[in-house]
Amino acid sequence: MTDSRDAAMTSKAWPFEEARRLVKRFEKAPPEKGHVLFETGYGPSGLPHIGTFGEVARTTMVRRAFELVSDIPTKLICFSDDMDGLRKVPGNVPNADAMAEDLHLPLSRVRDPFGTHESFGAHNNARLNAFLDSFGFEYEFASSTEYYTSGRFDAALLRALEQFDKIMEIMLPTLREERRASYSPFLPVSPKTGHVLQVPTLERNVARGTIVYEEPDGERVEVPVTGGNVKMQWKPDWAMRWYALGVDYEMSGKDLIDSVTQAGKICRALGAPGPETLTYELFNDQNGQKISKSKGNGLSMEEWLRYAAPESLGYFMYQKPRTAKRLHFDVIPKAVDEYHQQLRAYPDQGETQRLANPVFHIHGADVPESNMVVSFSMLLNLASVAGAEDAATLWGFIRRYAPRSGPSTHPDLDAAAEYAVRYYNDFVRPEKVYRAPDARERAALEDLRDRLAGWDRAVDAEALQSEVFEVGKAHGFEPLRDWFRTLYEVLLGASQGPRFGGFIALYGVAETRALIDAALAGDLAAS
């Protein structure tokens, strides 16, 4: 443990950098509450999505790193803002007309359009819990409605009432002129309609702990700020939550930079320092445009998991959180293969290298072994040339290449074969474009075919790769990558591909000769 802690204190892996920053927070004294609190937030007006996974996964990575550099206990709370008012009916729910009748009610009072829970908020909270549980996250779920109505926020709300003027001083300069006129950090929950009202605070009484506002019908109403009678506006609410719970660490997207800034100011006005924060970059689509749920231009959680295991998504989320990344289907094969490369490297690494390895941050100290004896990208190319419709077709080739492998002994590989067939049929097959070789390329392909016809050595990937190199050199390809591009475009119908020696070893020497013959005969280009 000492060696691990020493290595962790100097590791350049970003979760350890964040953890060390958090350690400094407690140099003088440990937290009075007895633990370090990590928080992630969730708005249950929609279902959990890939960004939800990323935020919880990355926060868990920092929490795991902190636990290695400190003995202070930790907690992770996943907070659902289910007391927020329903502003619009989502476009992907049944019974939308009936749901429209519940506009402006807290999400925890909006009828569940799916008919499975007591409210829309409860339905989405259940989906969030199932979602997080399916990935094995350790967390404590928290409901805004429960915290407001049970009195857990009462002391913090009364403190916010005391600091009303300071909160207004912080917020008003950030608002448009017309918004300033009606702004209040407190949103009363109407005792008449149950609606969360965006109305000014007309009077406040700190001694009684109440505010006075005007109902839409003109009646002036006095309500306590405690007991669930009000809901705070977003930025003051976030600050109040930090103050009430003693949140020590929370990360958020680049789009919330201003919210973090204002919430931090408000939290300090309430009397607490606010948490350590990290701002992560948002994802872009294949065209470099920001991903938007309303536009549907991103990659959903379900789509990623159709083509790859969740660990590969964890690997993708680990990489450079402060750097914008494209989140599109074509990043999946690379993420899968790099994840397994790191798994294979882990057992032979020293402590410092292990703590810098992404798989440690995905799995903790219990890092599994990789049984991917064939890379995902190679499986895709195999599916392509074999026209595979199912994983069993790929296993016919895999077993010849790795006789001791099988679905029961290599479950990762078996799952990857299923994923590869789906990915090939959905993305690779529609984009395949073969071309005919020119005269020099034809001569080189004939040479390679003839050398394979006389191949009497072991079917070894490195030896075959050397032979492919020799053919390219013999026919004057300079640079040699032009020769490999020829192989990919003529034989595989793609602009890039695998190490070709490894491909021959997997697909088979005789099968590769037949593939070359088909290309020389024009059959592939014609297809």
Disulfide bonds with the S-S distance in Angstrom:
none
